[in-house]
């Protein structure tokens, strides 16, 4: 491991489908040793050179088990508090002679306000940043300057606004600047909200039946809401998404990705929402679930969904 910070702070776990064990060819590659002069781009090229065209085509149709991987990461996170961002979301860099965001966050989590808050999730605002290869904003003041110069925008606001809508970031942006991490405002929860938050261990797990694209993070947030969790947006701290600013048009979706989304939506409306109603003793006609429970417009492709329960299969 070339970078000491990664070696000291990251644990690595490999999860494999038992039906498809790795071949000796790929295990051989994982055993290879590289010196630290080899860049990540070079290693990626070396890895792709080992993959056959047939395997590459198969990979395009695989449904990535991101919820299973999120649960695996949370399971092996041994701290009291757990944060589960996407891998391409980062905290601001620390300026010279300045306290890091991590230190400020740790101090907040040790505060009486945080420790006495039962079933609380503290949400990080997430923004898309232009030219992230050069620099991400190192403070909220710098982020506001990026916003004024159209070099940043709320995460997914142009392609799926409900993703961050409940964080009410237009209000967050107008709050006076504060030196420390603290609660900025409570969240008025709405479905399709996909908060990136820190909370204590013990919150509902991500449902691992959602595989691939769509309905993976927002369904877990919904269950937390029904389980009595409260969400609070934090001030003076945020995450930058490392894919630049997304334009005012839907992202192009491949046929496999569309099928993944449709499978997951069908799972949600056919089973998941009813399971939540039973689990938390909520009437399906209640205000909480009535709006969610309306099915979307019909899909042209709705494949069979196989739902596996503890003692039976449907």
C-alpha positions as CSV (number, residue, x, y, z in Angstrom):
1,X,0.0,0.0,0.0
2,X,1.7,3.1,-1.2
3,X,-0.2,5.8,0.7
4,X,0.2,5.7,4.4
5,X,-3.2,7.4,5.1
6,X,-5.0,4.7,3.1
7,X,-3.0,1.9,4.7
8,X,-3.7,3.2,8.2
9,X,-7.3,4.1,7.9
10,X,-8.9,1.8,5.3
11,X,-9.8,-1.9,5.7
12,X,-10.5,-3.8,2.5
13,X,-13.1,-6.5,2.0
14,X,-13.8,-8.7,-1.0
15,X,-17.3,-10.0,-1.6
16,X,-18.0,-12.5,-4.3
17,X,-21.2,-14.3,-5.6
18,X,-20.8,-17.9,-4.5
19,X,-22.3,-19.1,-7.8
20,X,-19.5,-17.4,-9.8
21,X,-16.2,-18.0,-8.0
22,X,-13.1,-16.2,-9.5
23,X,-11.0,-18.0,-11.9
24,X,-7.3,-18.6,-11.3
25,X,-6.6,-16.1,-14.1
26,X,-8.0,-13.2,-12.2
27,X,-6.7,-14.4,-8.8
28,X,-3.2,-14.5,-10.4
29,X,-3.6,-10.8,-11.3
30,X,-4.7,-9.9,-7.7
31,X,-1.5,-11.5,-6.4
32,X,0.7,-9.4,-8.6
33,X,2.8,-6.8,-6.9
34,X,3.3,-3.3,-8.3
35,X,5.8,-0.7,-7.1
36,X,4.5,2.7,-6.1
37,X,5.6,4.3,-9.3
38,X,2.7,2.6,-11.2
39,X,-0.3,5.0,-11.3
40,X,-3.9,4.0,-10.8
41,X,-4.6,4.7,-14.5
42,X,-1.8,2.3,-15.5
43,X,-3.1,-0.5,-13.2
44,X,-6.6,-0.1,-14.6
45,X,-5.2,-0.5,-18.1
46,X,-3.3,-3.6,-17.0
47,X,-6.4,-5.0,-15.4
48,X,-8.6,-4.4,-18.5
49,X,-6.0,-6.0,-20.7
50,X,-6.5,-9.2,-18.7
51,X,-10.3,-9.2,-19.3
52,X,-11.6,-10.9,-22.4
53,X,-14.1,-9.2,-24.8
54,X,-16.6,-11.9,-23.8
55,X,-16.2,-11.0,-20.1
56,X,-16.4,-7.3,-20.8
57,X,-19.7,-7.8,-22.5
58,X,-21.0,-9.9,-19.6
59,X,-20.0,-7.2,-17.1
60,X,-22.2,-4.7,-18.9
61,X,-25.3,-6.8,-17.9
62,X,-24.3,-7.4,-14.3
63,X,-26.4,-5.8,-11.6
64,X,-23.9,-4.4,-9.1
65,X,-25.0,-5.4,-5.5
66,X,-24.3,-2.0,-4.0
67,X,-26.7,-2.4,-1.0
68,X,-25.0,-5.6,-0.1
69,X,-21.6,-3.9,-0.3
70,X,-22.9,-0.9,1.8
71,X,-24.1,-3.4,4.5
72,X,-20.7,-5.2,4.4
73,X,-18.9,-1.9,4.8
74,X,-21.1,-0.9,7.7
75,X,-20.7,-4.3,9.4
76,X,-17.0,-4.0,9.5
77,X,-16.9,-0.3,10.5
78,X,-16.0,-0.6,14.2
79,X,-16.6,3.0,15.2
80,X,-19.7,4.2,17.2
81,X,-20.8,6.4,14.3
82,X,-21.0,5.3,10.7
83,X,-21.1,7.3,7.4
84,X,-21.9,5.6,4.1
85,X,-21.2,8.0,1.2
86,X,-20.6,7.0,-2.4
87,X,-16.9,6.5,-3.2
88,X,-16.8,9.6,-5.4
89,X,-17.9,12.0,-2.7
90,X,-15.2,13.7,-0.7
91,X,-14.9,16.2,2.2
92,X,-13.1,19.5,1.6
93,X,-9.3,19.6,1.8
94,X,-7.8,21.1,4.9
95,X,-6.1,24.4,4.5
96,X,-2.6,24.9,6.0
97,X,-2.8,25.8,9.7
98,X,-6.5,25.0,9.7
99,X,-8.5,22.4,11.6
100,X,-9.8,19.6,9.3
101,X,-13.4,19.0,8.7
102,X,-13.0,15.5,10.1
103,X,-11.8,17.0,13.4
104,X,-14.7,19.4,13.5
105,X,-17.2,16.6,12.8
106,X,-15.7,14.4,15.5
107,X,-16.0,17.2,18.0
108,X,-19.7,17.7,17.1
109,X,-20.4,14.0,17.4
110,X,-18.9,14.0,20.9
111,X,-21.0,17.0,21.9
112,X,-24.0,16.6,24.2
113,X,-26.3,17.7,21.4
114,X,-25.3,14.8,19.3
115,X,-24.9,12.2,22.0
116,X,-28.3,12.9,23.5
117,X,-30.1,12.8,20.2
118,X,-31.7,9.3,19.9
119,X,-32.5,8.0,16.5
120,X,-30.9,10.9,14.8
121,X,-29.1,11.1,11.4
122,X,-26.9,14.1,10.6
123,X,-27.0,14.9,6.9
124,X,-24.2,16.3,4.8
125,X,-25.1,18.7,1.9
126,X,-23.8,17.3,-1.4
127,X,-22.7,19.4,-4.3
128,X,-21.5,18.9,-7.8
129,X,-18.3,20.8,-8.4
130,X,-16.8,21.9,-11.7
131,X,-13.1,21.2,-12.4
132,X,-12.6,18.9,-9.4
133,X,-9.3,17.8,-10.7
134,X,-7.9,21.2,-9.9
135,X,-9.5,21.9,-6.5
136,X,-12.6,21.3,-4.5
137,X,-13.9,24.2,-2.3
138,X,-12.2,24.0,1.1
139,X,-14.9,25.7,3.1
140,X,-18.6,26.7,3.0
141,X,-17.5,30.3,2.0
142,X,-15.5,28.9,-0.9
143,X,-18.5,26.7,-1.9
144,X,-20.8,29.7,-1.9
145,X,-18.3,31.5,-4.2
146,X,-18.3,28.5,-6.5
147,X,-22.1,28.7,-6.6
148,X,-22.1,32.4,-7.4
149,X,-19.7,31.7,-10.3
150,X,-21.8,28.7,-11.5
151,X,-19.0,26.4,-10.8
152,X,-21.1,24.3,-8.4
153,X,-24.7,23.2,-8.0
154,X,-26.8,21.0,-5.7
155,X,-26.1,17.3,-6.3
156,X,-28.5,15.9,-9.0
157,X,-30.6,19.0,-9.0
158,X,-30.9,19.0,-12.8
159,X,-31.5,15.3,-13.3
160,X,-33.4,14.2,-10.2
161,X,-34.2,17.1,-7.8
162,X,-35.9,15.0,-5.1
163,X,-32.4,13.4,-4.4
164,X,-31.5,16.4,-2.1
165,X,-34.7,18.4,-2.0
166,X,-35.6,17.6,1.6
167,X,-32.2,19.1,2.7
168,X,-33.6,22.5,1.8
169,X,-30.1,23.7,0.6
170,X,-31.4,26.9,-0.7
171,X,-32.0,27.9,2.9
172,X,-28.8,26.3,4.1
173,X,-26.8,28.4,1.6
174,X,-28.2,31.6,3.2
175,X,-27.4,30.8,6.8
176,X,-24.6,32.9,8.4
177,X,-21.2,31.3,8.2
178,X,-20.1,29.4,11.3
179,X,-16.7,28.1,12.2
180,X,-17.8,24.8,13.7
181,X,-19.9,21.9,12.6
182,X,-23.4,22.1,14.1
183,X,-27.0,21.4,13.2
184,X,-28.3,23.9,10.6
185,X,-31.9,22.9,10.2
186,X,-34.3,19.9,10.5
187,X,-35.4,17.9,7.5
188,X,-39.0,17.8,6.4
189,X,-38.8,14.3,5.0
190,X,-40.1,13.4,1.5
191,X,-39.8,10.2,-0.3
192,X,-37.1,9.8,-3.0
193,X,-34.8,11.7,-0.6
194,X,-31.3,10.2,-0.7
195,X,-29.4,11.8,2.2
196,X,-25.8,11.0,2.9
197,X,-25.6,11.1,6.7
198,X,-23.8,9.9,9.8
199,X,-25.6,8.0,12.5
200,X,-25.0,5.5,15.2
201,X,-24.8,1.8,14.4
202,X,-28.2,0.1,14.5
203,X,-30.1,2.0,11.8
204,X,-32.1,-0.2,9.3
205,X,-29.9,-2.0,6.9
206,X,-30.0,-1.4,3.1
207,X,-32.3,-3.9,1.5
208,X,-30.1,-6.2,-0.5
209,X,-32.9,-7.3,-2.8
210,X,-32.3,-3.9,-4.6
211,X,-29.5,-4.7,-7.0
212,X,-28.1,-2.4,-9.6
213,X,-29.4,1.0,-10.4
214,X,-32.3,2.8,-8.7
215,X,-34.2,2.6,-5.4
216,X,-31.1,1.6,-3.4
217,X,-30.5,4.5,-1.0
218,X,-33.9,6.2,-0.9
219,X,-35.7,3.0,0.3
220,X,-33.3,2.8,3.2
221,X,-33.9,6.4,4.1
222,X,-37.6,5.8,3.9
223,X,-37.4,2.9,6.3
224,X,-35.4,5.0,8.8
225,X,-38.1,7.7,8.6
226,X,-40.8,5.1,9.3
227,X,-38.7,3.7,12.1
228,X,-38.7,7.1,13.9
229,X,-35.4,8.5,12.8
230,X,-35.0,12.3,12.5
231,X,-32.8,13.9,9.9
232,X,-30.8,17.1,10.5
233,X,-28.7,19.0,8.0
234,X,-25.3,19.9,9.3
235,X,-23.7,23.3,8.8
236,X,-20.1,24.3,7.9
237,X,-19.5,20.9,6.3
238,X,-20.4,19.3,3.0
239,X,-19.4,16.7,0.4
240,X,-18.2,17.4,-3.1
241,X,-19.2,14.9,-5.9
242,X,-16.2,14.2,-8.2
243,X,-18.0,13.9,-11.5
244,X,-18.4,17.6,-12.4
245,X,-21.6,19.5,-13.0
246,X,-24.4,17.5,-14.7
247,X,-26.3,19.2,-17.4
248,X,-30.0,20.0,-17.6
249,X,-30.9,16.7,-19.3
250,X,-31.4,13.1,-18.2
251,X,-28.3,11.0,-18.2
252,X,-28.2,8.5,-21.1
253,X,-29.2,5.1,-19.8
254,X,-28.1,1.8,-21.3
255,X,-30.7,-1.0,-21.8
256,X,-29.3,-3.0,-18.8
257,X,-29.5,0.1,-16.6
258,X,-33.1,0.7,-17.6
259,X,-34.0,-2.9,-16.8
260,X,-32.3,-2.6,-13.4
261,X,-34.3,0.5,-12.5
262,X,-37.6,-1.1,-13.7
263,X,-36.9,-4.3,-11.7
264,X,-36.2,-2.3,-8.5
265,X,-39.3,-0.1,-9.0
266,X,-41.4,-3.2,-9.4
267,X,-39.9,-4.7,-6.3
268,X,-40.7,-1.5,-4.4
269,X,-44.4,-1.2,-5.4
270,X,-45.1,-4.9,-5.4
271,X,-43.6,-5.9,-2.1
272,X,-41.4,-3.5,-0.3
273,X,-43.9,-0.8,0.5
274,X,-46.4,-3.3,1.9
275,X,-43.7,-4.9,4.0
276,X,-42.9,-1.6,5.5
277,X,-46.6,-1.0,6.3
278,X,-46.7,-4.3,8.1
279,X,-43.4,-3.9,9.9
280,X,-44.2,-0.5,11.3
281,X,-47.9,-1.0,11.7
282,X,-48.8,1.8,9.2
283,X,-52.0,1.8,7.3
284,X,-51.4,1.9,3.5
285,X,-53.9,4.7,3.3
286,X,-52.0,6.9,5.8
287,X,-50.6,10.2,4.7
288,X,-47.1,8.8,4.9
289,X,-47.7,6.0,2.4
290,X,-50.7,7.0,0.4
291,X,-48.7,9.3,-2.0
292,X,-45.8,6.8,-2.2
293,X,-48.1,3.9,-2.8
294,X,-49.5,5.2,-6.1
295,X,-47.8,3.2,-8.9
296,X,-45.9,5.1,-11.6
297,X,-47.0,5.0,-15.2
298,X,-46.8,1.5,-16.7
299,X,-43.5,0.3,-17.9
300,X,-43.1,-1.3,-21.3
301,X,-40.7,-3.8,-19.7
302,X,-41.6,-5.4,-16.3
303,X,-39.7,-8.7,-16.0
304,X,-40.5,-11.3,-13.4
305,X,-39.2,-10.4,-9.9
306,X,-38.3,-13.3,-7.6
307,X,-38.6,-12.2,-4.0
308,X,-37.0,-14.5,-1.4
309,X,-38.3,-14.5,2.2
310,X,-37.0,-16.3,5.2
311,X,-39.1,-19.4,5.0
312,X,-40.8,-19.2,1.6
313,X,-40.4,-18.0,-2.0
314,X,-42.8,-15.9,-4.0
